[in-house]
Amino acid sequence: MKKMLSVYGLAYLGLLLFVLGLQCVYPKLELHLLLNSYHTSLEDTFFKYYTQLAEWPLYILALLPILWKKLELTILFALSELSGGAVLQILKHTFCFERPVSAFEHCQNMALPLVQGVDMHHSNSFPSGHASTFFVFYTCCALYLAFHYKKQNTEQSYGKRVLINVSMLSLLVLAALGAYSRIYLSQHFLSDVCMGSIIGFITPCLIFYFGRKQIMKLKSASLSFFRNFANKSQSYENSSHSSRNALKS
Protein backbone atom coordinates (compact mmCIF):
# COMPACT_ATOMS: atom_id res chain seq x y z
CA MET A 1 0.00 0.00 0.00
CA LYS A 2 2.80 2.40 0.89
CA LYS A 3 4.46 1.82 -2.48
CA MET A 4 1.24 2.61 -4.34
CA LEU A 5 0.56 5.72 -2.27
CA SER A 6 4.14 6.90 -2.74
CA VAL A 7 3.38 7.60 -6.40
CA TYR A 8 0.59 9.99 -5.42
CA GLY A 9 2.55 11.47 -2.52
CA LEU A 10 5.86 11.93 -4.34
CA ALA A 11 4.15 13.44 -7.37
CA TYR A 12 2.33 15.89 -5.11
CA LEU A 13 5.54 16.72 -3.25
CA GLY A 14 7.31 17.43 -6.54
CA LEU A 15 4.46 19.66 -7.69
CA LEU A 16 4.42 21.44 -4.34
CA LEU A 17 8.16 22.14 -4.44
CA PHE A 18 7.83 23.50 -7.98
CA VAL A 19 4.97 25.79 -6.90
CA LEU A 20 6.93 27.01 -3.85
CA GLY A 21 9.89 27.70 -6.10
CA LEU A 22 7.74 29.86 -8.39
CA GLN A 23 6.57 31.88 -5.39
CA CYS A 24 10.19 32.51 -4.38
CA VAL A 25 11.18 33.71 -7.86
CA TYR A 26 8.22 35.90 -8.89
CA PRO A 27 6.33 38.64 -7.02
CA LYS A 28 2.79 37.68 -6.06
CA LEU A 29 0.88 39.80 -8.59
CA GLU A 30 3.25 39.12 -11.47
CA LEU A 31 3.08 35.39 -10.80
CA HIS A 32 -0.71 35.51 -10.86
CA LEU A 33 -0.68 37.19 -14.27
CA LEU A 34 1.91 34.71 -15.52
CA LEU A 35 -0.27 31.76 -14.53
CA ASN A 36 -3.42 33.46 -15.78
CA SER A 37 -2.21 35.09 -19.00
CA TYR A 38 -3.64 32.65 -21.56
CA HIS A 39 -7.41 32.33 -21.89
CA THR A 40 -9.57 30.59 -24.48
CA SER A 41 -13.34 30.21 -24.63
CA LEU A 42 -13.00 26.44 -24.14
CA GLU A 43 -10.85 26.85 -21.02
CA ASP A 44 -13.17 29.57 -19.71
CA THR A 45 -16.13 27.20 -19.93
CA PHE A 46 -14.24 24.20 -18.54
CA PHE A 47 -12.77 25.91 -15.47
CA LYS A 48 -15.94 27.89 -14.81
CA TYR A 49 -17.91 24.67 -14.34
CA TYR A 50 -15.17 22.34 -13.12
CA THR A 51 -14.49 24.57 -10.10
CA GLN A 52 -18.14 24.16 -9.08
CA LEU A 53 -17.54 20.48 -8.35
CA ALA A 54 -16.10 21.54 -4.99
CA GLU A 55 -19.27 23.42 -4.04
CA TRP A 56 -21.64 20.42 -3.88
CA PRO A 57 -21.18 17.68 -6.55
CA LEU A 58 -18.14 16.17 -4.80
CA TYR A 59 -20.18 15.87 -1.62
CA ILE A 60 -22.84 13.94 -3.54
CA LEU A 61 -20.18 11.70 -5.09
CA ALA A 62 -18.78 11.04 -1.62
CA LEU A 63 -22.16 9.61 -0.60
CA LEU A 64 -22.36 7.14 -3.50
CA PRO A 65 -20.11 4.47 -1.87
CA ILE A 66 -22.94 3.92 0.63
CA LEU A 67 -24.87 2.22 -2.18
CA TRP A 68 -22.13 -0.41 -2.43
CA LYS A 69 -21.70 -0.66 1.36
CA LYS A 70 -18.32 1.11 1.14
CA LEU A 71 -19.23 3.47 3.94
CA GLU A 72 -15.63 3.89 5.09
CA LEU A 73 -14.83 6.12 2.10
CA THR A 74 -17.75 8.41 2.91
CA ILE A 75 -16.75 8.56 6.57
CA LEU A 76 -13.12 9.31 5.67
CA PHE A 77 -14.19 12.14 3.38
CA ALA A 78 -16.62 13.58 5.95
CA LEU A 79 -14.07 13.56 8.78
CA SER A 80 -11.34 14.99 6.54
CA GLU A 81 -13.56 17.75 5.13
CA LEU A 82 -14.81 18.75 8.58
CA SER A 83 -11.33 18.78 10.11
CA GLY A 84 -9.67 20.50 7.17
CA GLY A 85 -12.55 22.97 6.88
CA ALA A 86 -12.16 23.97 10.52
CA VAL A 87 -8.44 24.67 10.07
CA LEU A 88 -9.12 26.51 6.83
CA GLN A 89 -11.76 28.81 8.33
CA ILE A 90 -9.48 29.69 11.23
CA LEU A 91 -6.72 30.67 8.81
CA LYS A 92 -9.11 32.58 6.54
CA HIS A 93 -10.41 34.76 9.36
CA THR A 94 -6.99 35.14 10.95
CA PHE A 95 -5.18 36.52 7.88
CA CYS A 96 -8.11 38.11 5.95
CA PHE A 97 -6.02 38.55 2.78
CA GLU A 98 -7.39 40.29 -0.30
CA ARG A 99 -8.55 38.33 -3.31
CA PRO A 100 -6.91 39.05 -6.69
CA VAL A 101 -9.74 41.28 -7.92
CA SER A 102 -9.26 43.57 -4.91
CA ALA A 103 -5.46 43.50 -5.01
CA PHE A 104 -5.36 44.47 -8.69
CA GLU A 105 -7.62 47.46 -8.13
CA HIS A 106 -4.53 49.28 -6.82
CA CYS A 107 -2.50 48.43 -9.96
CA GLN A 108 -3.56 50.62 -12.85
CA ASN A 109 -0.92 49.21 -15.21
CA MET A 110 -1.99 45.57 -14.76
CA ALA A 111 -5.15 44.18 -16.35
CA LEU A 112 -6.66 41.18 -14.62
CA PRO A 113 -8.18 38.57 -16.98
CA LEU A 114 -11.70 37.65 -15.85
CA VAL A 115 -14.21 35.06 -17.01
CA GLN A 116 -17.73 36.24 -17.77
CA GLY A 117 -20.49 34.91 -15.56
CA VAL A 118 -18.27 34.28 -12.53
CA ASP A 119 -19.18 36.08 -9.30
CA MET A 120 -15.97 37.54 -7.93
CA HIS A 121 -15.08 37.46 -4.23
CA HIS A 122 -13.02 40.19 -2.57
CA SER A 123 -11.87 38.99 0.86
CA ASN A 124 -10.69 35.98 2.91
CA SER A 125 -8.44 34.73 0.13
CA PHE A 126 -5.95 32.66 2.13
CA PRO A 127 -6.20 29.67 1.97
CA SER A 128 -8.43 28.38 -0.84
CA GLY A 129 -11.40 26.34 0.34
CA HIS A 130 -12.10 24.95 -3.11
CA ALA A 131 -8.51 23.73 -3.49
CA SER A 132 -8.73 22.08 -0.08
CA THR A 133 -11.97 20.28 -0.98
CA PHE A 134 -10.57 19.05 -4.30
CA PHE A 135 -7.49 17.62 -2.60
CA VAL A 136 -9.47 16.14 0.29
CA PHE A 137 -11.75 14.28 -2.11
CA TYR A 138 -9.10 12.96 -4.50
CA THR A 139 -6.65 12.14 -1.70
CA CYS A 140 -9.39 10.13 0.03
CA CYS A 141 -9.97 8.31 -3.26
CA ALA A 142 -6.23 7.58 -3.55
CA LEU A 143 -6.06 6.30 0.02
CA TYR A 144 -9.08 4.08 -0.42
CA LEU A 145 -7.89 2.78 -3.79
CA ALA A 146 -4.52 1.79 -2.36
CA PHE A 147 -6.08 0.24 0.76
CA HIS A 148 -8.72 -1.70 -1.17
CA TYR A 149 -6.23 -2.94 -3.76
CA LYS A 150 -3.80 -4.07 -1.07
CA LYS A 151 -6.61 -5.87 0.76
CA GLN A 152 -7.91 -7.67 -2.32
CA ASN A 153 -4.61 -8.53 -4.00
CA THR A 154 -1.81 -10.32 -2.20
CA GLU A 155 0.02 -10.94 -5.47
CA GLN A 156 0.44 -7.81 -7.56
CA SER A 157 1.17 -8.24 -11.24
CA TYR A 158 3.16 -5.66 -13.18
CA GLY A 159 0.13 -4.67 -15.25
CA LYS A 160 -2.04 -4.07 -12.17
CA ARG A 161 0.66 -1.98 -10.51
CA VAL A 162 0.96 0.17 -13.63
CA LEU A 163 -2.81 0.62 -13.74
CA ILE A 164 -2.92 1.66 -10.08
CA ASN A 165 -0.03 4.10 -10.53
CA VAL A 166 -1.72 5.67 -13.55
CA SER A 167 -4.94 5.95 -11.53
CA MET A 168 -3.06 7.64 -8.68
CA LEU A 169 -1.49 10.18 -11.03
CA SER A 170 -4.87 10.79 -12.68
CA LEU A 171 -6.41 11.57 -9.29
CA LEU A 172 -3.62 14.05 -8.58
CA VAL A 173 -4.13 15.71 -11.97
CA LEU A 174 -7.85 16.11 -11.27
CA ALA A 175 -7.10 17.65 -7.87
CA ALA A 176 -4.49 19.99 -9.36
CA LEU A 177 -6.89 21.09 -12.11
CA GLY A 178 -9.47 21.97 -9.48
CA ALA A 179 -6.91 23.98 -7.55
CA TYR A 180 -5.66 25.74 -10.68
CA SER A 181 -9.24 26.66 -11.64
CA ARG A 182 -9.24 29.07 -8.70
CA ILE A 183 -6.21 30.87 -10.16
CA TYR A 184 -7.60 30.80 -13.70
CA LEU A 185 -10.83 32.41 -12.49
CA SER A 186 -8.83 34.95 -10.43
CA GLN A 187 -10.56 33.91 -7.22
CA HIS A 188 -7.26 33.08 -5.50
CA PHE A 189 -3.53 33.58 -5.70
CA LEU A 190 -1.12 30.68 -6.04
CA SER A 191 -0.18 30.94 -2.35
CA ASP A 192 -3.86 30.51 -1.38
CA VAL A 193 -4.21 27.45 -3.57
CA CYS A 194 -0.91 26.04 -2.33
CA MET A 195 -1.96 26.19 1.33
CA GLY A 196 -5.42 24.84 0.51
CA SER A 197 -3.86 21.84 -1.23
CA ILE A 198 -1.56 21.19 1.73
CA ILE A 199 -4.55 21.12 4.10
CA GLY A 200 -6.49 18.93 1.68
CA PHE A 201 -3.59 16.50 1.30
CA ILE A 202 -2.41 16.20 4.89
CA THR A 203 -5.80 15.99 6.64
CA PRO A 204 -7.04 12.74 4.99
CA CYS A 205 -3.59 11.15 5.36
CA LEU A 206 -3.50 11.87 9.10
CA ILE A 207 -7.08 10.73 9.68
CA PHE A 208 -6.54 7.56 7.67
CA TYR A 209 -3.21 6.75 9.36
CA PHE A 210 -4.36 7.30 12.94
CA GLY A 211 -8.08 6.56 12.66
CA ARG A 212 -8.67 3.85 10.07
CA LYS A 213 -9.55 1.29 12.78
CA GLN A 214 -12.10 3.67 14.29
CA ILE A 215 -13.48 4.37 10.80
CA MET A 216 -14.03 0.66 10.24
CA LYS A 217 -15.82 0.45 13.60
CA LEU A 218 -18.04 3.37 12.59
CA LYS A 219 -18.76 1.58 9.32
CA SER A 220 -19.78 -1.61 11.14
CA ALA A 221 -21.99 0.31 13.55
CA SER A 222 -23.63 2.26 10.73
CA LEU A 223 -24.27 -0.85 8.65
CA SER A 224 -25.81 -2.56 11.69
CA PHE A 225 -28.08 0.42 12.21
CA PHE A 226 -29.22 0.37 8.57
CA ARG A 227 -29.82 -3.40 8.71
CA ASN A 228 -31.87 -3.12 11.90
CA PHE A 229 -33.84 -0.23 10.43
CA ALA A 230 -34.51 -2.23 7.24
CA ASN A 231 -35.55 -5.29 9.24
CA LYS A 232 -37.93 -3.27 11.41
CA SER A 233 -39.42 -1.63 8.32
CA GLN A 234 -39.91 -5.02 6.71
CA SER A 235 -41.50 -6.41 9.88
CA TYR A 236 -43.84 -3.42 10.05
CA GLU A 237 -44.84 -3.91 6.41
CA ASN A 238 -45.44 -7.62 7.00
CA SER A 239 -47.59 -6.98 10.08
CA SER A 240 -49.56 -4.30 8.25
CA HIS A 241 -50.12 -6.66 5.34
CA SER A 242 -51.29 -9.40 7.71
CA SER A 243 -53.67 -6.99 9.45
CA ARG A 244 -55.20 -5.93 6.15
CA ASN A 245 -55.66 -9.55 5.12
CA ALA A 246 -57.34 -10.32 8.44
CA LEU A 247 -59.74 -7.41 8.05
CA LYS A 248 -60.66 -8.52 4.52
CA SER A 249 -61.34 -12.04 5.68
MARVO-776149 format. One record per residue (C-alpha): x, y, z; chain; residue number from 1; residue in one letter. Coordinates in nm, 3 decimals, padded with zeros to 5 digits. Layout:
<lonus>
+---------+---------+---------+--------+-----+---------+
:       x :       y :       z : cadena : num : residuo :
+---------+---------+---------+--------+-----+---------+
:       X :       Y :       Z :      A : NUM :       A :
...
+---------+---------+---------+--------+-----+---------+
</lonus>
This chain:
<lonus>
+---------+---------+---------+--------+-----+---------+
:       x :       y :       z : cadena : num : residuo :
+---------+---------+---------+--------+-----+---------+
:  00.000 :  00.000 :  00.000 :      A :   1 :       M :
:  00.280 :  00.240 :  00.089 :      A :   2 :       K :
:  00.446 :  00.182 : -00.248 :      A :   3 :       K :
:  00.124 :  00.261 : -00.434 :      A :   4 :       M :
:  00.056 :  00.572 : -00.227 :      A :   5 :       L :
:  00.414 :  00.690 : -00.274 :      A :   6 :       S :
:  00.338 :  00.760 : -00.640 :      A :   7 :       V :
:  00.059 :  00.999 : -00.542 :      A :   8 :       Y :
:  00.255 :  01.147 : -00.252 :      A :   9 :       G :
:  00.586 :  01.193 : -00.434 :      A :  10 :       L :
:  00.415 :  01.344 : -00.737 :      A :  11 :       A :
:  00.233 :  01.589 : -00.511 :      A :  12 :       Y :
:  00.554 :  01.672 : -00.325 :      A :  13 :       L :
:  00.731 :  01.743 : -00.654 :      A :  14 :       G :
:  00.446 :  01.966 : -00.769 :      A :  15 :       L :
:  00.442 :  02.144 : -00.434 :      A :  16 :       L :
:  00.816 :  02.214 : -00.444 :      A :  17 :       L :
:  00.783 :  02.350 : -00.798 :      A :  18 :       F :
:  00.497 :  02.579 : -00.690 :      A :  19 :       V :
:  00.693 :  02.701 : -00.385 :      A :  20 :       L :
:  00.989 :  02.770 : -00.610 :      A :  21 :       G :
:  00.774 :  02.986 : -00.839 :      A :  22 :       L :
:  00.657 :  03.188 : -00.539 :      A :  23 :       Q :
:  01.019 :  03.251 : -00.438 :      A :  24 :       C :
:  01.118 :  03.371 : -00.786 :      A :  25 :       V :
:  00.822 :  03.590 : -00.889 :      A :  26 :       Y :
:  00.633 :  03.864 : -00.702 :      A :  27 :       P :
:  00.279 :  03.768 : -00.606 :      A :  28 :       K :
:  00.088 :  03.980 : -00.859 :      A :  29 :       L :
:  00.325 :  03.912 : -01.147 :      A :  30 :       E :
:  00.308 :  03.539 : -01.080 :      A :  31 :       L :
: -00.071 :  03.551 : -01.086 :      A :  32 :       H :
: -00.068 :  03.719 : -01.427 :      A :  33 :       L :
:  00.191 :  03.471 : -01.552 :      A :  34 :       L :
: -00.027 :  03.176 : -01.453 :      A :  35 :       L :
: -00.342 :  03.346 : -01.578 :      A :  36 :       N :
: -00.221 :  03.509 : -01.900 :      A :  37 :       S :
: -00.364 :  03.265 : -02.156 :      A :  38 :       Y :
: -00.741 :  03.233 : -02.189 :      A :  39 :       H :
: -00.957 :  03.059 : -02.448 :      A :  40 :       T :
: -01.334 :  03.021 : -02.463 :      A :  41 :       S :
: -01.300 :  02.644 : -02.414 :      A :  42 :       L :
: -01.085 :  02.685 : -02.102 :      A :  43 :       E :
: -01.317 :  02.957 : -01.971 :      A :  44 :       D :
: -01.613 :  02.720 : -01.993 :      A :  45 :       T :
: -01.424 :  02.420 : -01.854 :      A :  46 :       F :
: -01.277 :  02.591 : -01.547 :      A :  47 :       F :
: -01.594 :  02.789 : -01.481 :      A :  48 :       K :
: -01.791 :  02.467 : -01.434 :      A :  49 :       Y :
: -01.517 :  02.234 : -01.312 :      A :  50 :       Y :
: -01.449 :  02.457 : -01.010 :      A :  51 :       T :
: -01.814 :  02.416 : -00.908 :      A :  52 :       Q :
: -01.754 :  02.048 : -00.835 :      A :  53 :       L :
: -01.610 :  02.154 : -00.499 :      A :  54 :       A :
: -01.927 :  02.342 : -00.404 :      A :  55 :       E :
: -02.164 :  02.042 : -00.388 :      A :  56 :       W :
: -02.118 :  01.768 : -00.655 :      A :  57 :       P :
: -01.814 :  01.617 : -00.480 :      A :  58 :       L :
: -02.018 :  01.587 : -00.162 :      A :  59 :       Y :
: -02.284 :  01.394 : -00.354 :      A :  60 :       I :
: -02.018 :  01.170 : -00.509 :      A :  61 :       L :
: -01.878 :  01.104 : -00.162 :      A :  62 :       A :
: -02.216 :  00.961 : -00.060 :      A :  63 :       L :
: -02.236 :  00.714 : -00.350 :      A :  64 :       L :
: -02.011 :  00.447 : -00.187 :      A :  65 :       P :
: -02.294 :  00.392 :  00.063 :      A :  66 :       I :
: -02.487 :  00.222 : -00.218 :      A :  67 :       L :
: -02.213 : -00.041 : -00.243 :      A :  68 :       W :
: -02.170 : -00.066 :  00.136 :      A :  69 :       K :
: -01.832 :  00.111 :  00.114 :      A :  70 :       K :
: -01.923 :  00.347 :  00.394 :      A :  71 :       L :
: -01.563 :  00.389 :  00.509 :      A :  72 :       E :
: -01.483 :  00.612 :  00.210 :      A :  73 :       L :
: -01.775 :  00.841 :  00.291 :      A :  74 :       T :
: -01.675 :  00.856 :  00.657 :      A :  75 :       I :
: -01.312 :  00.931 :  00.567 :      A :  76 :       L :
: -01.419 :  01.214 :  00.338 :      A :  77 :       F :
: -01.662 :  01.358 :  00.595 :      A :  78 :       A :
: -01.407 :  01.356 :  00.878 :      A :  79 :       L :
: -01.134 :  01.499 :  00.654 :      A :  80 :       S :
: -01.356 :  01.775 :  00.513 :      A :  81 :       E :
: -01.481 :  01.875 :  00.858 :      A :  82 :       L :
: -01.133 :  01.878 :  01.011 :      A :  83 :       S :
: -00.967 :  02.050 :  00.717 :      A :  84 :       G :
: -01.255 :  02.297 :  00.688 :      A :  85 :       G :
: -01.216 :  02.397 :  01.052 :      A :  86 :       A :
: -00.844 :  02.467 :  01.007 :      A :  87 :       V :
: -00.912 :  02.651 :  00.683 :      A :  88 :       L :
: -01.176 :  02.881 :  00.833 :      A :  89 :       Q :
: -00.948 :  02.969 :  01.123 :      A :  90 :       I :
: -00.672 :  03.067 :  00.881 :      A :  91 :       L :
: -00.911 :  03.258 :  00.654 :      A :  92 :       K :
: -01.041 :  03.476 :  00.936 :      A :  93 :       H :
: -00.699 :  03.514 :  01.095 :      A :  94 :       T :
: -00.518 :  03.652 :  00.788 :      A :  95 :       F :
: -00.811 :  03.811 :  00.595 :      A :  96 :       C :
: -00.602 :  03.855 :  00.278 :      A :  97 :       F :
: -00.739 :  04.029 : -00.030 :      A :  98 :       E :
: -00.855 :  03.833 : -00.331 :      A :  99 :       R :
: -00.691 :  03.905 : -00.669 :      A : 100 :       P :
: -00.974 :  04.128 : -00.792 :      A : 101 :       V :
: -00.926 :  04.357 : -00.491 :      A : 102 :       S :
: -00.546 :  04.350 : -00.501 :      A : 103 :       A :
: -00.536 :  04.447 : -00.869 :      A : 104 :       F :
: -00.762 :  04.746 : -00.813 :      A : 105 :       E :
: -00.453 :  04.928 : -00.682 :      A : 106 :       H :
: -00.250 :  04.843 : -00.996 :      A : 107 :       C :
: -00.356 :  05.062 : -01.285 :      A : 108 :       Q :
: -00.092 :  04.921 : -01.521 :      A : 109 :       N :
: -00.199 :  04.557 : -01.476 :      A : 110 :       M :
: -00.515 :  04.418 : -01.635 :      A : 111 :       A :
: -00.666 :  04.118 : -01.462 :      A : 112 :       L :
: -00.818 :  03.857 : -01.698 :      A : 113 :       P :
: -01.170 :  03.765 : -01.585 :      A : 114 :       L :
: -01.421 :  03.506 : -01.701 :      A : 115 :       V :
: -01.773 :  03.624 : -01.777 :      A : 116 :       Q :
: -02.049 :  03.491 : -01.556 :      A : 117 :       G :
: -01.827 :  03.428 : -01.253 :      A : 118 :       V :
: -01.918 :  03.608 : -00.930 :      A : 119 :       D :
: -01.597 :  03.754 : -00.793 :      A : 120 :       M :
: -01.508 :  03.746 : -00.423 :      A : 121 :       H :
: -01.302 :  04.019 : -00.257 :      A : 122 :       H :
: -01.187 :  03.899 :  00.086 :      A : 123 :       S :
: -01.069 :  03.598 :  00.291 :      A : 124 :       N :
: -00.844 :  03.473 :  00.013 :      A : 125 :       S :
: -00.595 :  03.266 :  00.213 :      A : 126 :       F :
: -00.620 :  02.967 :  00.197 :      A : 127 :       P :
: -00.843 :  02.838 : -00.084 :      A : 128 :       S :
: -01.140 :  02.634 :  00.034 :      A : 129 :       G :
: -01.210 :  02.495 : -00.311 :      A : 130 :       H :
: -00.851 :  02.373 : -00.349 :      A : 131 :       A :
: -00.873 :  02.208 : -00.008 :      A : 132 :       S :
: -01.197 :  02.028 : -00.098 :      A : 133 :       T :
: -01.057 :  01.905 : -00.430 :      A : 134 :       F :
: -00.749 :  01.762 : -00.260 :      A : 135 :       F :
: -00.947 :  01.614 :  00.029 :      A : 136 :       V :
: -01.175 :  01.428 : -00.211 :      A : 137 :       F :
: -00.910 :  01.296 : -00.450 :      A : 138 :       Y :
: -00.665 :  01.214 : -00.170 :      A : 139 :       T :
: -00.939 :  01.013 :  00.003 :      A : 140 :       C :
: -00.997 :  00.831 : -00.326 :      A : 141 :       C :
: -00.623 :  00.758 : -00.355 :      A : 142 :       A :
: -00.606 :  00.630 :  00.002 :      A : 143 :       L :
: -00.908 :  00.408 : -00.042 :      A : 144 :       Y :
: -00.789 :  00.278 : -00.379 :      A : 145 :       L :
: -00.452 :  00.179 : -00.236 :      A : 146 :       A :
: -00.608 :  00.024 :  00.076 :      A : 147 :       F :
: -00.872 : -00.170 : -00.117 :      A : 148 :       H :
: -00.623 : -00.294 : -00.376 :      A : 149 :       Y :
: -00.380 : -00.407 : -00.107 :      A : 150 :       K :
: -00.661 : -00.587 :  00.076 :      A : 151 :       K :
: -00.791 : -00.767 : -00.232 :      A : 152 :       Q :
: -00.461 : -00.853 : -00.400 :      A : 153 :       N :
: -00.181 : -01.032 : -00.220 :      A : 154 :       T :
:  00.002 : -01.094 : -00.547 :      A : 155 :       E :
:  00.044 : -00.781 : -00.756 :      A : 156 :       Q :
:  00.117 : -00.824 : -01.124 :      A : 157 :       S :
:  00.316 : -00.566 : -01.318 :      A : 158 :       Y :
:  00.013 : -00.467 : -01.525 :      A : 159 :       G :
: -00.204 : -00.407 : -01.217 :      A : 160 :       K :
:  00.066 : -00.198 : -01.051 :      A : 161 :       R :
:  00.096 :  00.017 : -01.363 :      A : 162 :       V :
: -00.281 :  00.062 : -01.374 :      A : 163 :       L :
: -00.292 :  00.166 : -01.008 :      A : 164 :       I :
: -00.003 :  00.410 : -01.053 :      A : 165 :       N :
: -00.172 :  00.567 : -01.355 :      A : 166 :       V :
: -00.494 :  00.595 : -01.153 :      A : 167 :       S :
: -00.306 :  00.764 : -00.868 :      A : 168 :       M :
: -00.149 :  01.018 : -01.103 :      A : 169 :       L :
: -00.487 :  01.079 : -01.268 :      A : 170 :       S :
: -00.641 :  01.157 : -00.929 :      A : 171 :       L :
: -00.362 :  01.405 : -00.858 :      A : 172 :       L :
: -00.413 :  01.571 : -01.197 :      A : 173 :       V :
: -00.785 :  01.611 : -01.127 :      A : 174 :       L :
: -00.710 :  01.765 : -00.787 :      A : 175 :       A :
: -00.449 :  01.999 : -00.936 :      A : 176 :       A :
: -00.689 :  02.109 : -01.211 :      A : 177 :       L :
: -00.947 :  02.197 : -00.948 :      A : 178 :       G :
: -00.691 :  02.398 : -00.755 :      A : 179 :       A :
: -00.566 :  02.574 : -01.068 :      A : 180 :       Y :
: -00.924 :  02.666 : -01.164 :      A : 181 :       S :
: -00.924 :  02.907 : -00.870 :      A : 182 :       R :
: -00.621 :  03.087 : -01.016 :      A : 183 :       I :
: -00.760 :  03.080 : -01.370 :      A : 184 :       Y :
: -01.083 :  03.241 : -01.249 :      A : 185 :       L :
: -00.883 :  03.495 : -01.043 :      A : 186 :       S :
: -01.056 :  03.391 : -00.722 :      A : 187 :       Q :
: -00.726 :  03.308 : -00.550 :      A : 188 :       H :
: -00.353 :  03.358 : -00.570 :      A : 189 :       F :
: -00.112 :  03.068 : -00.604 :      A : 190 :       L :
: -00.018 :  03.094 : -00.235 :      A : 191 :       S :
: -00.386 :  03.051 : -00.138 :      A : 192 :       D :
: -00.421 :  02.745 : -00.357 :      A : 193 :       V :
: -00.091 :  02.604 : -00.233 :      A : 194 :       C :
: -00.196 :  02.619 :  00.133 :      A : 195 :       M :
: -00.542 :  02.484 :  00.051 :      A : 196 :       G :
: -00.386 :  02.184 : -00.123 :      A : 197 :       S :
: -00.156 :  02.119 :  00.173 :      A : 198 :       I :
: -00.455 :  02.112 :  00.410 :      A : 199 :       I :
: -00.649 :  01.893 :  00.168 :      A : 200 :       G :
: -00.359 :  01.650 :  00.130 :      A : 201 :       F :
: -00.241 :  01.620 :  00.489 :      A : 202 :       I :
: -00.580 :  01.599 :  00.664 :      A : 203 :       T :
: -00.704 :  01.274 :  00.499 :      A : 204 :       P :
: -00.359 :  01.115 :  00.536 :      A : 205 :       C :
: -00.350 :  01.187 :  00.910 :      A : 206 :       L :
: -00.708 :  01.073 :  00.968 :      A : 207 :       I :
: -00.654 :  00.756 :  00.767 :      A : 208 :       F :
: -00.321 :  00.675 :  00.936 :      A : 209 :       Y :
: -00.436 :  00.730 :  01.294 :      A : 210 :       F :
: -00.808 :  00.656 :  01.266 :      A : 211 :       G :
: -00.867 :  00.385 :  01.007 :      A : 212 :       R :
: -00.955 :  00.129 :  01.278 :      A : 213 :       K :
: -01.210 :  00.367 :  01.429 :      A : 214 :       Q :
: -01.348 :  00.437 :  01.080 :      A : 215 :       I :
: -01.403 :  00.066 :  01.024 :      A : 216 :       M :
: -01.582 :  00.045 :  01.360 :      A : 217 :       K :
: -01.804 :  00.337 :  01.259 :      A : 218 :       L :
: -01.876 :  00.158 :  00.932 :      A : 219 :       K :
: -01.978 : -00.161 :  01.114 :      A : 220 :       S :
: -02.199 :  00.031 :  01.355 :      A : 221 :       A :
: -02.363 :  00.226 :  01.073 :      A : 222 :       S :
: -02.427 : -00.085 :  00.865 :      A : 223 :       L :
: -02.581 : -00.256 :  01.169 :      A : 224 :       S :
: -02.808 :  00.042 :  01.221 :      A : 225 :       F :
: -02.922 :  00.037 :  00.857 :      A : 226 :       F :
: -02.982 : -00.340 :  00.871 :      A : 227 :       R :
: -03.187 : -00.312 :  01.190 :      A : 228 :       N :
: -03.384 : -00.023 :  01.043 :      A : 229 :       F :
: -03.451 : -00.223 :  00.724 :      A : 230 :       A :
: -03.555 : -00.529 :  00.924 :      A : 231 :       N :
: -03.793 : -00.327 :  01.141 :      A : 232 :       K :
: -03.942 : -00.163 :  00.832 :      A : 233 :       S :
: -03.991 : -00.502 :  00.671 :      A : 234 :       Q :
: -04.150 : -00.641 :  00.988 :      A : 235 :       S :
: -04.384 : -00.342 :  01.005 :      A : 236 :       Y :
: -04.484 : -00.391 :  00.641 :      A : 237 :       E :
: -04.544 : -00.762 :  00.700 :      A : 238 :       N :
: -04.759 : -00.698 :  01.008 :      A : 239 :       S :
: -04.956 : -00.430 :  00.825 :      A : 240 :       S :
: -05.012 : -00.666 :  00.534 :      A : 241 :       H :
: -05.129 : -00.940 :  00.771 :      A : 242 :       S :
: -05.367 : -00.699 :  00.945 :      A : 243 :       S :
: -05.520 : -00.593 :  00.615 :      A : 244 :       R :
: -05.566 : -00.955 :  00.512 :      A : 245 :       N :
: -05.734 : -01.032 :  00.844 :      A : 246 :       A :
: -05.974 : -00.741 :  00.805 :      A : 247 :       L :
: -06.066 : -00.852 :  00.452 :      A : 248 :       K :
: -06.134 : -01.204 :  00.568 :      A : 249 :       S :
+---------+---------+---------+--------+-----+---------+
</lonus>
